[in-house]
Amino acid sequence: MSSFVVCYQAWNGMLGLSASSCFSSSFPGARVLGRSVSREGVWGRKLCFCGIYGVRNWMAAEPVEDRRMGRRAAVLASDTGEEAELTRSRSFLSVRAEEGRLCYSFGMEAEAGRLPSNIASGLEELYNNYRNAVLQSGDPKASEIILSNMSAAFDRILLDVEDPFVFSPYHKAIREPFDYYMFGQNYIRPLVDFSRSYVGNISIFYDMEEILRQGHNIVLMSNHQTEADPAIIALLLERNFPHLAEKMVIFVAGDRVLIDPLCKPFSMGRNLLCVYSKKHMFDDPELAEMKRIANTKSLKELAMLLRTGSNIIWIAPSGGRDRPDPVTGEWYPVEKAIGERRTIAYGGVGLSVAPEMSFNEITAGCVNPEKAKDAFSQALYDSVLEQYDTLKSAIYGHKGLNASNLMIALSQPFQ
């Protein structure tokens, strides 16, 4: 198994990363790759992954027999012209004619008791932020993209409020009859300024493909900035590594992206290992035993995946998403409640991966397991930090490809 460090940049900020040595010690032969992601726009935080959110306008003329089955279809607008089936469960056909009616639909659903008021207000705020961000792109089809994508998201969110989806310990992306993966990709794509986006050390991604072909596993240790991280990673890799971007990565997901109504439809389009945070195990004592059982099942699923081979496991050791410091603007891990505000912007993003990291080599001089754990965690952190700073310099420092150095070669494979 291989272990790599990854860094991601999405907006400006830093992330604190710490990692336990348990992954390498528990799975002999593992390789760790380092990856970093950075981005200036999109969801307004930084790194790789999680669910995203959206809103929808109602178009359906009849109730849905199976709410996740595509009984009626519409084309999702995107700047690439991709299509996806869209389930319709209500009768606001006329709302499609103008964006103003979409926000009106949020209030109508809340007044009818079909949508909690806090979700309705969250949808309205999300719509306004998404609209402003897409308009920043200058795309001549911006209005069409906004209405189509927000309508699709609203539809998915309301369907889940009516009939909540329950994630299994190992959740495989739902691709049919409704393609939740492409739904998420199409929603995030208009927010990315590809002319100001970069991939670091693209040659290592080719190495990763070869490692997977040989049947080995890969563990990615990464910072985590935004719920859109999974979509951003896939968008930056889809041209050169479509199979890697679309099917190979399995994200370790916390309970927030599994229960927040604005996140769930986006999470449903990703391969996830679902876990409950140890820190929040007893937030609701009545659910503690259920969470423990669920986590045990997730560990068994992880063991099965590792035995099967040819899998990529993405882990954010710092836990939840990082947030910007209000004074410095830098990023750091922090606790946030479910239902927080969604900040969205249009801008460049970055993704970088570092060479394989060997636990045995890094900790060879350590006198005890605790020292070894600290040394390996520090090595992971330093690798992500170096990549993050390079991506930050390229995007925020406006150095572009000139931000490359001896350790990190930047490119724009999607151009």
Sequence and secondary structure as in RCSB ss.txt:
>XXXX:A:sequence
MSSFVVCYQAWNGMLGLSASSCFSSSFPGARVLGRSVSREGVWGRKLCFCGIYGVRNWMAAEPVEDRRMGRRAAV
LASDTGEEAELTRSRSFLSVRAEEGRLCYSFGMEAEAGRLPSNIASGLEELYNNYRNAVLQSGDPKASEIILSNM
SAAFDRILLDVEDPFVFSPYHKAIREPFDYYMFGQNYIRPLVDFSRSYVGNISIFYDMEEILRQGHNIVLMSNHQ
TEADPAIIALLLERNFPHLAEKMVIFVAGDRVLIDPLCKPFSMGRNLLCVYSKKHMFDDPELAEMKRIANTKSLK
ELAMLLRTGSNIIWIAPSGGRDRPDPVTGEWYPVEKAIGERRTIAYGGVGLSVAPEMSFNEITAGCVNPEKAKDA
FSQALYDSVLEQYDTLKSAIYGHKGLNASNLMIALSQPFQ
>XXXX:A:secstr
 EEEEEEEEEBS        THHHHHSTT  EEEEEEEESSBTSS SS            SS  SSTTS SS   
   TT         S  GGGGG HHHHHHHHHHHHHTTSS HHHHHHHHHHHHHHHHHHHHTT TTHHHHHHHHH
HHHHHHHHHHHHS     SEE    SSS HHHHHHHHHGGGB GGG EEE HHHHHHHHHHHHTT  EEEEE   
 TTHHHHHHHHHTTT HHIIIIIEEEEE THHHH TTTHHHHTTS EEE   GGGTTSSGGGHHHHHHHHHHHHH
HHHHHHHH   EEEE TT S EEE TTT  EEE    TT     B B EEEEEEEEE HHHHTTT SSHHHHHHH
HHHHHHHHHHHHHHHHHHHHTS  GGGG  SS  EE TT 
